């Protein structure tokens, strides 16, 4: 999409304001400063860097790239009048590249006028700029700090997504697991990790101690730590404890201190914010950077502090792995869409334990307390050379059970994680099935029906089978393994053959069986059948239809059938004659298709259309 249609309306509004109004709304850090466009004067720059004559300017267009490969266009030895101001650009010697130009960046004078002072973007060589970079080569930065200092808000700001839960709960812990995302800060690209609030002096078996252990394990794999402090509350003893914990846990990690919630620092008549920034020097990690994760102020200063560290870490990673690795186009296409697997179920059925067993590491928080998981944490791993994105969701609760607060946000994120998945693994408590003689409660049955209705693949995982081990529980275990598939068929009659796997996540048994069934379900979910193959099958199956066998010659007649989409498999049956096929006829076709094409366990959609004579 070109710059004219993409950035026109917001830029007209931006350029029409005075500088004071823009600064009041957007703060000292303006994202539009990097992409500032003159809507009327940039008609000369087409998507292929072609030029036209503009009065008062001479153009020599050159391609520039930022560190993340984003393409920019800059005037060389030109002066372009924009709303009464002239911007001069230095002469450059980079060669002109015939690639699409979507964004335009003004020179250093404009950046200085706005008030931000990021370093000038440097042009990359043609051989390096054309490469596609692997996400595994990006350096990692972890956000650490005590609870309620705005870590999740900063994570959302840097990733440009609202993935992490943000809720104002003073003294409480909303985030409990480590969330990872790709940060985009001007020309920088790096992996950013959101963590739980640290409280170092806790009991060994408490939730806070377990979250600190998970944070410490993840910190050991990072190159930089972003230490966040609250400017409104000032320096607290807990901040000093976190600083000592950082030096002790990861002495090799470089630390940058950021003072969050410092919006309006330029108009701070009381001096309270400046005093908080001065107190942050006590941490001993250098000059603190005042920012506001909520409004976006101070991102340019944060860019200046992080850029040399990120570049240094990037060089070390490339040196350790033998330089920049080029990814072939076919490899990018093959791995562009990994299998999306969501782990869902009621609270305290062992979902997080199952995720750790599949990942073979303590990735998410586990424990006997129900409702530990709040965020939908995604992790990537490979199974038999195939890429999988695994999402651990919060315990599934009915809407009537959800109140305001973090629980409501967790429920919303859990539903979103299920809707974005390709296959859903519904976890059931095996011990509870044996005690209640019912494989599913109402919430689990409603979740299973909703998954099928949304057209997702479904795999039932019966967990905690280790509690039914031993000779004394042999009969109970056999009854459970026989009753669960029968009850699933009763609850979901429209989808026959849903796979059921019996595992023990605590003993790490059954993980391979889960993944085999998941990939089989995914392959069926992506099935595509040719029209010729479908119509040959259709003639055979309609010959044994009860209506045809009874000799009925009136009513709708099936002419032909075709598949219009996959994921889930969706078919259209074209019917001639009066009326439409009944629901029983469509179910007959779906059952025959599952039996003949091996599509059991996945939802099928069969639509009908009438053909005119």
MIVO-400401 format. One line per 5 residues: number of its first residue (from 1); for each residue x, y, z of C-alpha. Coordinates in nm, 4 decimals. Example, Ala and Ser with C-alpha at 12.3 -4.5 7.8 and 13.67 -1.06 7.14 Angstrom:
<atoms>
1 = 1.2300 -0.4500 0.7800 | 1.3670 -0.1060 0.7140
</atoms>
This chain:
<atoms>
1 = 0.0000 0.0000 0.0000 | 0.1421 0.3358 -0.0977 | 0.2133 0.6224 0.1348 | -0.0611 0.8399 -0.0151 | -0.3504 0.6113 0.0788
6 = -0.1934 0.4675 0.3921 | -0.0734 0.7769 0.5711 | -0.2719 1.0541 0.4085 | -0.5562 1.1245 0.6551 | -0.3505 1.1052 0.9777
11 = -0.0702 1.3099 0.8253 | -0.3021 1.5872 0.7088 | -0.4297 1.6060 1.0644 | -0.0736 1.5950 1.2023 | 0.0669 1.8601 0.9716
16 = -0.2290 2.0905 1.0303 | -0.1573 2.1257 1.4008 | 0.0924 2.3536 1.5645 | 0.3977 2.1978 1.7222 | 0.2733 2.2720 2.0743
21 = -0.0552 2.0908 2.0126 | 0.1249 1.7918 1.8660 | 0.3626 1.7723 2.1594 | 0.0768 1.7972 2.4084 | -0.1083 1.5071 2.2448
26 = 0.1779 1.2759 2.1506 | 0.4494 1.3765 2.3969 | 0.8152 1.4380 2.3225 | 0.8416 1.1060 2.1422 | 0.6588 1.1217 1.8114
31 = 0.6359 0.8057 1.6048 | 0.5388 1.0251 1.3116 | 0.8771 1.1955 1.3343 | 1.0411 0.8954 1.1694 | 0.7757 0.8700 0.9000
36 = 0.6959 1.2381 0.8492 | 0.5348 1.2889 0.5088 | 0.4312 1.5993 0.3285 | 0.1083 1.4747 0.1770 | 0.0982 1.7206 -0.1086
41 = 0.4676 1.7477 -0.1932 | 0.5537 1.3782 -0.2040 | 0.3528 1.3029 -0.5169 | 0.6848 1.2959 -0.6981 | 0.7939 0.9774 -0.5204
46 = 0.6141 0.6788 -0.6614 | 0.6276 0.3238 -0.5291 | 0.9231 0.2509 -0.7600 | 1.1241 0.5611 -0.6693 | 1.0367 0.7393 -0.9917
51 = 1.0539 1.1199 -0.9798 | 0.8615 1.4092 -1.1251 | 0.9374 1.7780 -1.1313 | 0.8385 1.9742 -0.8219 | 0.8687 2.3497 -0.8114
56 = 1.1428 2.4571 -0.5772 | 1.3150 2.1232 -0.5430 | 1.5654 1.9036 -0.7212 | 1.5371 1.5332 -0.6525 | 1.7942 1.2619 -0.6450
61 = 1.6167 0.9741 -0.4728 | 1.8087 0.7054 -0.2911 | 1.7009 0.4016 -0.0936 | 1.7958 0.3719 0.2693 | 1.7265 0.0910 0.5124
66 = 1.6985 0.0915 0.8871 | 1.8415 -0.1846 1.1053 | 1.5272 -0.3962 1.0714 | 1.5295 -0.3829 0.6935 | 1.2550 -0.1202 0.6639
71 = 1.3023 0.0830 0.3490 | 1.3205 0.4589 0.3487 | 1.3605 0.7229 0.0797 | 1.5793 1.0314 0.1301 | 1.6582 1.3305 -0.0899
76 = 2.0236 1.3754 -0.1750 | 2.1571 1.7288 -0.2170 | 1.8097 1.8705 -0.2365 | 1.6081 2.1276 -0.0573 | 1.2339 2.0772 -0.0347
81 = 1.0080 2.3514 0.1010 | 0.7488 2.2077 0.3414 | 0.5002 2.4499 0.4960 | 0.7391 2.7428 0.5030 | 1.0436 2.5460 0.6255
86 = 1.3323 2.4104 0.4201 | 1.4942 2.0754 0.4983 | 1.8428 2.0180 0.3581 | 1.9812 1.6711 0.3221 | 2.3456 1.5708 0.3025
91 = 2.5018 1.4340 -0.0119 | 2.5241 1.0556 -0.0066 | 2.6924 0.8055 -0.2333 | 2.4644 0.5037 -0.1968 | 2.3442 0.3509 -0.5201
96 = 1.9805 0.3742 -0.6203 | 1.7886 0.0490 -0.5653 | 1.4767 -0.0358 -0.7621 | 1.2598 -0.1414 -0.4713 | 0.9264 -0.0198 -0.3424
101 = 0.9268 0.2858 -0.1184 | 0.6497 0.3053 0.1390 | 0.7904 0.5535 0.3889 | 0.9798 0.8804 0.3758 | 1.2076 1.0182 0.6426
106 = 1.3135 1.3774 0.6844 | 1.6639 1.4813 0.7759 | 1.8345 1.5446 1.1054 | 1.7176 1.9049 1.1222 | 1.3546 1.7987 1.1468
111 = 1.4385 1.5432 1.4179 | 1.6168 1.8094 1.6173 | 1.3216 2.0434 1.5808 | 1.0824 1.7883 1.7267 | 1.3034 1.7405 2.0297
116 = 1.4055 1.3779 1.9815 | 1.7623 1.3010 1.8932 | 1.7878 0.9469 1.7609 | 2.1001 0.8582 1.5731 | 2.0833 0.8929 1.1990
121 = 1.9832 0.5766 1.0173 | 2.2684 0.4289 0.8183 | 2.2297 0.2760 0.4739 | 2.2941 -0.0960 0.4561 | 2.4814 -0.2514 0.1718
126 = 2.2785 -0.4097 -0.1036 | 2.3895 -0.7631 -0.0235 | 2.3072 -0.7311 0.3457 | 1.9814 -0.5382 0.3091 | 1.8284 -0.8014 0.0813
131 = 1.8624 -1.0785 0.3367 | 1.5824 -1.2126 0.5515 | 1.6892 -1.2418 0.9144 | 1.6058 -1.5240 1.1483 | 1.4221 -1.4289 1.4667
136 = 1.6518 -1.6601 1.6589 | 1.9409 -1.4208 1.5910 | 1.7734 -1.1271 1.7645 | 1.9097 -1.0256 2.1070 | 1.6845 -1.0634 2.4101
141 = 1.5912 -0.7858 2.6521 | 1.4038 -0.8648 2.9723 | 1.1901 -0.6117 3.1578 | 1.2365 -0.6524 3.5332 | 1.1162 -0.4616 3.8351
146 = 0.8982 -0.4807 4.1412 | 0.5198 -0.5255 4.1029 | 0.2984 -0.2549 3.9505 | 0.5659 -0.0402 3.7852 | 0.4269 -0.0767 3.4295
151 = 0.6265 -0.3676 3.2860 | 0.3359 -0.5130 3.0896 | 0.2348 -0.1701 2.9595 | 0.5885 -0.1149 2.8292 | 0.5844 -0.4615 2.6717
156 = 0.2645 -0.3730 2.4846 | 0.4142 -0.0389 2.3809 | 0.7289 -0.1974 2.2349 | 0.5530 -0.4870 2.0614 | 0.2679 -0.2667 1.9326
161 = 0.0196 -0.5282 2.0526 | -0.2146 -0.5582 2.3488 | -0.1067 -0.9074 2.4469 | 0.0052 -0.8673 2.8068 | -0.2588 -0.8147 3.0754
166 = -0.2577 -0.4606 3.2111 | -0.4690 -0.3838 3.5169 | -0.4166 -0.1309 3.7932 | -0.3848 -0.3464 4.1049 | -0.1500 -0.1801 4.3572
171 = 0.0389 -0.4356 4.5603 | -0.0920 -0.7303 4.3556 | 0.0620 -0.9470 4.0841 | -0.1206 -0.9558 3.7510 | 0.1635 -1.1070 3.5454
176 = 0.2942 -1.4419 3.6647 | 0.4682 -1.5958 3.3636 | 0.7354 -1.4845 3.1192 | 0.5886 -1.3555 2.7933 | 0.8039 -1.3112 2.4837
181 = 0.7479 -1.0871 2.1817 | 0.9272 -0.9043 1.9007 | 0.9898 -0.5389 1.9894 | 0.9978 -0.2619 1.7291 | 1.1644 0.0562 1.8476
186 = 1.2406 0.2850 1.5523 | 1.5093 0.0931 1.3591 | 1.5774 -0.1620 1.6316 | 1.4411 -0.5157 1.6383 | 1.4901 -0.7370 1.9410
191 = 1.3060 -0.9886 2.1529 | 1.1399 -0.8415 2.4593 | 1.0375 -1.0441 2.7658 | 0.7702 -0.9394 3.0126 | 0.8093 -1.0852 3.3610
196 = 0.6295 -1.0995 3.6922 | 0.6978 -0.8451 3.9649 | 0.9956 -0.9473 4.1756 | 0.9841 -0.9764 4.5516 | 1.3090 -1.1299 4.6635
201 = 1.2250 -1.1992 5.0289 | 0.9515 -1.4639 5.0012 | 0.8940 -1.8164 5.1199 | 1.0555 -2.0922 4.9166 | 0.7277 -2.2613 4.8154
206 = 0.5215 -1.9485 4.7608 | 0.3926 -1.8341 4.4221 | 0.6272 -1.5332 4.4243 | 0.9304 -1.7540 4.4843 | 0.8315 -1.9786 4.1933
211 = 0.7825 -1.6816 3.9624 | 1.1254 -1.5474 4.0642 | 1.2803 -1.8838 3.9735 | 1.1195 -1.8795 3.6287 | 1.2341 -1.5196 3.5781
216 = 1.5906 -1.6086 3.6799 | 1.6001 -1.8999 3.4344 | 1.4821 -1.6770 3.1504 | 1.7200 -1.3962 3.2483 | 2.0166 -1.6277 3.2009
221 = 1.9365 -1.6425 2.8268 | 1.9118 -1.2636 2.7844 | 2.1803 -1.0112 2.6928 | 2.0179 -0.6948 2.8338 | 1.7868 -0.6184 3.1263
226 = 1.5566 -0.3166 3.1302 | 1.5166 -0.2264 3.4976 | 1.1875 -0.0390 3.5443 | 1.1226 0.1997 3.8346 | 0.8050 0.3918 3.9222
231 = 0.8542 0.7689 3.9074 | 0.5320 0.8464 4.0948 | 0.6138 0.6292 4.3951 | 0.9848 0.7109 4.3929 | 1.2599 0.4758 4.4996
236 = 1.1421 0.1953 4.7265 | 1.3428 -0.0594 4.9288 | 1.2100 -0.3277 4.6937 | 1.3818 -0.1521 4.4013 | 1.7161 -0.1788 4.5783
241 = 1.6467 -0.5480 4.6471 | 1.5739 -0.6077 4.2778 | 1.8997 -0.4327 4.1864 | 2.0992 -0.6583 4.4189 | 1.9101 -0.9609 4.2799
246 = 2.0091 -0.8604 3.9259 | 2.3789 -0.8330 4.0138 | 2.3747 -1.1680 4.1910 | 2.1613 -1.3654 3.9445 | 2.2984 -1.2464 3.6106
251 = 2.6247 -1.0510 3.6413 | 2.6859 -1.0870 3.2654 | 2.3633 -0.9057 3.1713 | 2.3897 -0.5354 3.0898 | 2.1298 -0.3247 3.2709
256 = 1.9513 -0.0095 3.1541 | 1.7424 0.1771 3.4117 | 1.4156 0.3340 3.2976 | 1.1929 0.5509 3.5161 | 0.8351 0.4834 3.4078
261 = 0.5204 0.6955 3.4609 | 0.7199 1.0137 3.3991 | 0.4684 1.1769 3.1678 | 0.4649 1.5529 3.1936 | 0.8219 1.5695 3.3192
266 = 0.8868 1.8865 3.1165 | 0.6015 2.0604 3.2994 | 0.6861 1.9257 3.6443 | 0.6682 2.2423 3.8522 | 0.6885 2.0539 4.1829
271 = 1.0100 1.8749 4.0878 | 0.8802 1.5440 4.2195 | 0.9535 1.3544 3.8979 | 1.3037 1.4985 3.8681 | 1.3703 1.3978 4.2271
276 = 1.2603 1.0413 4.1509 | 1.4961 1.0311 3.8529 | 1.7792 1.1551 4.0714 | 1.7060 0.8864 4.3303 | 1.7279 0.6196 4.0580
281 = 2.1024 0.6867 4.0324 | 2.1349 0.5015 4.3643 | 2.0801 0.1739 4.1782 | 2.4242 0.2094 4.0195 | 2.3265 0.1146 3.6640
286 = 2.4046 0.4472 3.4970 | 2.1830 0.7385 3.4036 | 1.8116 0.6485 3.4203 | 1.5876 0.7144 3.1199 | 1.2524 0.8867 3.1941
291 = 0.9729 0.7284 2.9900 | 0.5981 0.6811 2.9896 | 0.4791 0.3430 2.8668 | 0.1199 0.4646 2.8677 | 0.1628 0.7739 2.6494
296 = 0.4832 0.6807 2.4654 | 0.6967 0.9701 2.5895 | 1.0709 0.9148 2.6106 | 1.0903 0.6338 2.3542 | 1.3552 0.8272 2.1592
301 = 1.5745 0.8502 2.4704 | 1.5200 0.4809 2.5330 | 1.6234 0.4160 2.1731 | 1.9488 0.6074 2.2255 | 2.0264 0.4049 2.5392
306 = 1.9425 0.0650 2.3915 | 2.0850 0.0987 2.0426 | 2.4589 0.0533 2.1211 | 2.3834 -0.2385 2.3522 | 2.1538 -0.4060 2.1003
311 = 2.4044 -0.3623 1.8188 | 2.6829 -0.5044 2.0325 | 2.4699 -0.8022 2.1356 | 2.3696 -0.8546 1.7721 | 2.7328 -0.8663 1.6635
316 = 2.8165 -1.1190 1.9347 | 2.5262 -1.3440 1.8331 | 2.6239 -1.3279 1.4665 | 2.9864 -1.3977 1.5563 | 2.8916 -1.7010 1.7658
321 = 2.6684 -1.8399 1.4906 | 2.9042 -1.7683 1.2046 | 2.7706 -1.4382 1.0735 | 2.4381 -1.3350 0.9337 | 2.2457 -1.6388 0.8184
326 = 2.0441 -1.6016 0.5021 | 1.7077 -1.7747 0.4966 | 1.5988 -1.9116 0.1636 | 1.2616 -1.8038 0.0290 | 1.1231 -2.1568 0.0238
331 = 1.2265 -2.2095 0.3866 | 1.0448 -1.8891 0.4854 | 0.7274 -2.0007 0.3098 | 0.7456 -2.3490 0.4575 | 0.7836 -2.2225 0.8135
336 = 0.5782 -1.9052 0.7886 | 0.2703 -2.0591 0.9509 | 0.3494 -2.3035 1.2323 | 0.0788 -2.5242 1.3718 | -0.1156 -2.3289 1.6331
341 = -0.1966 -2.5554 1.9294 | -0.3992 -2.4223 2.2234 | -0.4180 -2.6020 2.5590 | -0.7605 -2.5342 2.7115 | -0.9699 -2.6678 2.9978
346 = -1.1093 -2.5896 3.3399 | -0.8829 -2.4553 3.6150 | -0.6494 -2.6950 3.7935 | -0.6618 -2.9823 3.5445 | -0.2883 -2.9699 3.4678
351 = -0.2685 -2.7515 3.1573 | 0.0501 -2.5672 3.2546 | 0.2153 -2.8904 3.3697 | 0.1324 -3.0402 3.0316 | 0.2845 -2.7384 2.8545
356 = 0.6088 -2.7762 3.0506 | 0.6134 -3.1482 2.9695 | 0.5749 -3.0800 2.5971 | 0.8403 -2.8062 2.6013 | 1.0690 -3.0119 2.8306
361 = 1.1441 -2.7076 3.0447 | 0.9845 -2.5086 3.3269 | 0.8395 -2.2455 3.0975 | 0.5180 -2.1526 3.2815 | 0.4193 -2.1377 3.6466
366 = 0.2694 -2.4538 3.7968 | 0.1382 -2.5489 4.1382 | -0.1537 -2.6958 4.3319 | -0.3327 -2.3597 4.3524 | -0.6195 -2.3251 4.1008
371 = -0.6146 -2.0322 3.8601 | -0.2381 -1.9753 3.8543 | -0.2254 -1.8989 3.4818 | -0.3582 -1.5583 3.3846 | -0.1892 -1.4707 3.0573
376 = -0.2127 -1.6799 2.7424 | 0.1547 -1.7676 2.7088 | 0.2786 -1.8810 2.3665 | 0.5955 -2.0798 2.3063 | 0.7472 -2.2304 1.9940
381 = 0.9099 -2.5704 1.9638 | 0.9652 -2.8391 1.7021 | 0.8286 -3.1914 1.6958 | 0.9818 -3.4266 1.4380 | 1.1099 -3.1285 1.2412
386 = 0.7713 -2.9525 1.2357 | 0.7238 -2.6129 1.3941 | 0.4537 -2.5728 1.6598 | 0.3318 -2.2650 1.8435 | 0.1954 -2.3796 2.1777
391 = -0.0438 -2.1527 2.3720 | -0.1183 -2.2114 2.7394 | -0.4528 -2.0513 2.8239 | -0.6085 -1.9605 3.1566 | -0.8671 -2.1868 3.3167
396 = -1.1923 -2.1829 3.1236 | -1.4763 -2.0211 3.3184 | -1.8325 -1.9470 3.2223 | -1.9183 -1.5817 3.1706 | -2.1488 -1.5805 3.4737
401 = -1.8545 -1.6838 3.6925 | -1.6264 -1.4048 3.5703 | -1.6243 -1.0744 3.7549 | -1.4426 -0.7532 3.6772 | -1.0689 -0.7410 3.7152
406 = -0.7818 -0.9628 3.5999 | -1.0113 -1.2700 3.5884 | -1.2245 -1.1082 3.3185 | -0.9139 -1.0179 3.1154 | -0.7809 -1.3731 3.1552
411 = -1.1081 -1.5194 3.0300 | -1.1020 -1.2876 2.7292 | -0.7424 -1.3835 2.6443 | -0.8268 -1.7540 2.6838 | -1.1106 -1.7254 2.4320
416 = -0.8856 -1.5340 2.1946 | -0.6157 -1.8019 2.2210 | -0.8676 -2.0737 2.1368 | -1.0084 -1.8805 1.8417 | -0.6619 -1.8247 1.6936
421 = -0.5647 -2.1933 1.7225 | -0.5704 -2.4570 1.4513 | -0.6100 -2.7465 1.6931 | -0.7364 -2.7302 2.0526 | -0.6269 -2.9841 2.3140
426 = -0.9054 -3.0005 2.5732 | -0.7562 -3.1248 2.9017 | -0.9771 -3.3284 3.1375 | -0.8982 -3.4465 3.4916 | -0.8801 -3.8288 3.4863
431 = -0.9154 -3.8654 3.8639 | -1.2273 -3.6511 3.8619 | -1.3729 -3.8626 3.5813 | -1.3207 -4.1761 3.7925 | -1.4793 -4.0199 4.1007
436 = -1.7804 -3.8537 3.9367 | -1.8310 -4.1145 3.6608 | -1.8699 -3.8309 3.4144 | -1.5970 -3.7347 3.1713 | -1.7052 -3.3739 3.1200
441 = -1.8720 -3.1056 3.3218 | -2.1020 -2.8498 3.1709 | -1.8201 -2.5969 3.1148 | -1.6036 -2.8531 2.9354 | -1.8924 -2.9764 2.7197
446 = -1.9775 -2.6162 2.6252 | -1.6114 -2.5521 2.5381 | -1.5931 -2.8651 2.3210 | -1.9104 -2.7700 2.1330 | -1.7844 -2.4141 2.0851
451 = -1.4509 -2.5387 1.9456 | -1.6311 -2.7584 1.6934 | -1.8719 -2.4779 1.6060 | -1.5772 -2.2473 1.5361 | -1.4381 -2.5100 1.2994
456 = -1.1217 -2.5982 1.4948 | -0.9630 -2.9388 1.5314 | -1.0207 -3.1035 1.8695 | -0.8149 -3.3522 2.0700 | -0.9287 -3.4704 2.4150
461 = -0.6448 -3.5157 2.6669 | -0.7277 -3.7071 2.9876 | -0.4603 -3.5997 3.2367 | -0.3549 -3.7255 3.5830 | -0.3713 -4.0934 3.4852
466 = -0.0788 -4.1539 3.7213 | -0.3300 -4.1291 4.0075 | -0.5085 -4.4338 3.8635 | -0.1996 -4.6507 3.8271 | -0.1427 -4.9785 4.0069
471 = -0.3217 -5.3123 4.0144 | -0.5806 -5.1916 4.2641 | -0.6976 -4.9264 4.0153 | -0.6843 -5.1454 3.7047 | -1.0630 -5.1818 3.6751
476 = -1.1253 -4.8112 3.7367 | -0.8611 -4.7189 3.4799 | -1.0164 -4.9523 3.2208 | -1.3641 -4.8093 3.2864 | -1.2346 -4.4542 3.2428
481 = -1.0584 -4.5363 2.9154 | -1.3793 -4.6940 2.7864 | -1.6291 -4.4350 2.9151 | -1.4580 -4.1157 2.7995 | -1.4682 -4.1821 2.4195
486 = -1.8322 -4.3020 2.4485 | -1.9379 -3.9868 2.6310 | -1.7469 -3.7644 2.3878 | -1.9434 -3.9217 2.1055 | -2.2670 -3.8479 2.2908
491 = -2.1728 -3.4848 2.3561 | -2.0434 -3.4239 2.0015 | -2.2556 -3.6376 1.7710 | -2.1809 -3.4096 1.4754 | -1.8073 -3.4952 1.4916
496 = -1.7410 -3.8668 1.5178 | -1.4021 -4.0103 1.5979 | -1.2572 -3.7314 1.8139 | -0.9149 -3.8601 1.9309 | -0.8763 -3.9222 2.3050
501 = -0.5300 -3.9479 2.4649 | -0.4600 -4.0626 2.8213 | -0.1469 -3.9044 2.9696 | 0.0323 -3.8090 3.2886 | 0.1814 -3.4621 3.2550
506 = 0.3466 -3.4810 3.5982 | 0.5421 -3.7924 3.4970 | 0.5929 -3.6559 3.1434 | 0.4207 -3.9565 2.9847 | 0.2077 -3.9369 2.6726
511 = 0.3476 -3.6198 2.5167 | 0.4460 -3.7938 2.1927 | 0.1003 -3.9506 2.1627 | -0.0589 -3.6069 2.2010 | 0.1529 -3.4543 1.9265
516 = 0.0927 -3.7477 1.6883 | -0.2827 -3.7099 1.7264 | -0.2566 -3.3322 1.6941 | -0.0673 -3.3547 1.3649 | -0.3040 -3.6201 1.2315
521 = -0.5986 -3.3969 1.3185 | -0.4238 -3.0986 1.1584 | -0.3574 -3.2873 0.8346 | -0.7239 -3.3888 0.8148 | -0.8234 -3.0318 0.8956
526 = -0.6190 -2.9091 0.5962 | -0.7493 -3.1758 0.3556 | -0.8363 -3.0696 0.0013 | -1.0261 -3.2943 -0.2403 | -1.0540 -3.2359 -0.6136
531 = -1.3928 -3.1808 -0.7732 | -1.3536 -3.4893 -0.9945 | -1.2716 -3.7041 -0.6938 | -1.5716 -3.5687 -0.5029 | -1.8182 -3.6262 -0.7854
536 = -1.7015 -3.9836 -0.8462 | -1.7544 -4.0454 -0.4766 | -2.0879 -3.8608 -0.4849 | -2.2346 -4.0886 -0.7534 | -2.1453 -4.3956 -0.5517
541 = -2.2706 -4.2668 -0.2190 | -2.6004 -4.1324 -0.3543 | -2.6755 -4.4692 -0.5099 | -2.7080 -4.6150 -0.1609 | -2.9044 -4.3224 -0.0196
546 = -3.2326 -4.4416 0.1412 | -3.4448 -4.2174 -0.0815 | -3.2871 -4.3464 -0.4012 | -3.3159 -4.7067 -0.2846 | -3.6887 -4.6585 -0.2077
551 = -3.7581 -4.5340 -0.5617 | -3.8664 -4.1774 -0.4776 | -3.8405 -3.9725 -0.7972 | -3.9487 -3.6283 -0.6775 | -3.7852 -3.3643 -0.4595
556 = -3.4364 -3.2096 -0.4767 | -3.1653 -3.3917 -0.6697 | -2.7919 -3.3609 -0.6057 | -2.6115 -3.2524 -0.9241 | -2.2483 -3.2151 -0.8226
561 = -2.0252 -3.1212 -0.5307 | -1.7072 -2.9179 -0.4861 | -1.4783 -2.8071 -0.2044 | -1.4568 -2.4314 -0.1592 | -1.2056 -2.4135 0.1268
566 = -1.0068 -2.6072 0.3813 | -0.9342 -2.5474 0.7505 | -1.1987 -2.6710 0.8159 | -1.3006 -2.8650 0.5024 | -1.6012 -2.6870 0.3537
571 = -1.8045 -2.8251 0.0632 | -2.0906 -2.6974 -0.1508 | -2.3570 -2.9312 -0.2893 | -2.5476 -2.8028 -0.5940 | -2.9092 -2.9171 -0.5928
576 = -3.1708 -2.9057 -0.8674 | -3.5442 -2.9489 -0.8430 | -3.7922 -2.8167 -0.5940 | -3.6995 -2.7640 -0.2314 | -3.3698 -2.8212 -0.0504
581 = -3.1923 -3.1138 0.1058 | -3.3017 -3.1937 0.4577 | -3.0647 -3.1837 0.7541 | -3.0636 -3.5634 0.7622 | -2.9366 -3.5709 0.4020
586 = -2.6473 -3.3393 0.4877 | -2.5589 -3.5499 0.7921 | -2.5678 -3.8591 0.5709 | -2.3191 -3.7000 0.3309 | -2.0922 -3.5861 0.6173
591 = -2.0905 -3.9321 0.7787 | -2.0159 -4.1022 0.4476 | -1.7369 -3.8541 0.3741 | -1.5732 -3.9136 0.7120 | -1.5885 -4.2873 0.6570
596 = -1.4633 -4.2926 0.2968 | -1.2009 -4.0157 0.3099 | -1.0807 -4.0690 0.6679 | -1.1932 -3.7273 0.7926 | -1.3099 -3.8467 1.1326
601 = -1.2428 -3.6175 1.4262 | -1.2583 -3.2854 1.2364 | -1.5619 -3.0635 1.1743 | -1.7033 -3.0683 0.8200 | -1.9207 -2.7979 0.6715
606 = -2.1554 -2.8872 0.3856 | -2.3546 -2.6074 0.2262 | -2.6138 -2.6353 -0.0504 | -2.7058 -2.4160 -0.3418 | -2.9881 -2.4429 -0.5914
611 = -2.9098 -2.4532 -0.9627 | -3.1454 -2.2846 -1.2071 | -3.2733 -2.4753 -1.5065
</atoms>
